[in-house]
C-alpha cells in the first residue's frame, strides 16, 4: 500500500498578507486621526469614529479566526495517521 504524502505544515505567522490586514485593522481602529474638538458626524446616536473602531475590531477578530481555522496546519503526521486508522463514530 503506498503511503500518503505528509501534509505541509503551515503557520500563519509566515504569511505577509495576514500581517498587512492585521496592521490595517489596528491603524484604522485607532480613532487618533479624527478631530478632537467634536463628535460629528453622529450615526445612530454614537460618533462615526466609534462605528469605525467597532468594525475594525470585528475585522481584526475575523481575520485571526480565519487564520487559525484555514491557514494553520500543525498536525503531526503520526497524529493524522492515528486519526485515519480510527473508525468513525469511535472517539
URURJO-V52592 format. One line per field, one symbol per residue. ss: DSSP state (A for helix, B for strand, O for the rest). phi: phi as a letter, one per 20 degrees, with the letter a starting at -180 (. if undefined). A space follows every 10 residues. Layout:
ss->???
phi->???
This chain:
ss->OOOOOOOOOB OAAAOAAAAA AAAAAAAAAO AAAOOOOOOO OBBOOBBAAA AAAAAAAAAA AAAAAAAAAA AOBOOOAAAA AAAAAOOOOO O
phi->.feffffffc cffeefffff fffffffffe efeefeeade fdclncffff ffffffffff ffffffffed edcdffgfff ffffffffnd f
